[in-house]
Amino acid sequence: MTTARKRSKTWAGRIAVRCGLARVARFHSDQSGATAVEFSLVALPFIAIMFAIIETALTFFAGQALETAVSNSARLIRTGQAQEQSFDAAEFKDKICDQVFELFNCEAGLRLDVRKFSSFDTIDLSWPLNPDGTLKTDGYVFEPGNGGDIVVVRAFYEWPVIVNQLGTNLSNVGSGKHLLAATAAFRNEPFPW
């Protein structure tokens, strides 16, 4: 019995020595690269999950920022300040965009719909989507109403989705993006104008 056979304690090592593959036996028993190999097996799923967590957090943060901006800006309509200053849709949109901290491409992507209704029962809160599931680019109005009117302010933004192959697909519209929607429904205060 040779010394290589005595040193080989594993089954695979014994077979390698019998076949004259002493180098394979030494490679099999070498443990110096085990950490690198294990890390390479775990690194890709770990990094992918981290990106999915970060993207989900950013999506929720952007949605909350849009909700806050719409709520704060809707107060201008509810109290009559927007009507008194003769705001148009672009000026009101600017008030919302000033509050979203450069998270959005506000000028190109934010869709704003301000409508007055006769009663709270008649309010339609369905998303303005085309038949193919994409967000409509037209049909939005700006009707801030008068004192005592029921008004609904809605803002829509298509948030880009990057990591969607892990089963955490955040896209909810046909364009493959996540539609952020913020709504404020209220009755205007009884201002005289």
Buried (B, 14 or more C-beta within 10 A) or exposed (E): EEEBEEEBEEEEBBBBBEEEBBEBBBEBBEEEEEEEEEEEEEEEEEEBEEEBEEBBEEBEEBBEBBBBBBBBBBBBBBEBBBBEEEBEBEEBBEBBBEBBEEBBEBEEBBBBBBBBBEEEEEBEEEEBBEEEBBBEEEEBEBBBBBEEBBBBBBBBBBBBBEBBEEEBEBBBBBBBBBBBBBBBBBBBEEBEE
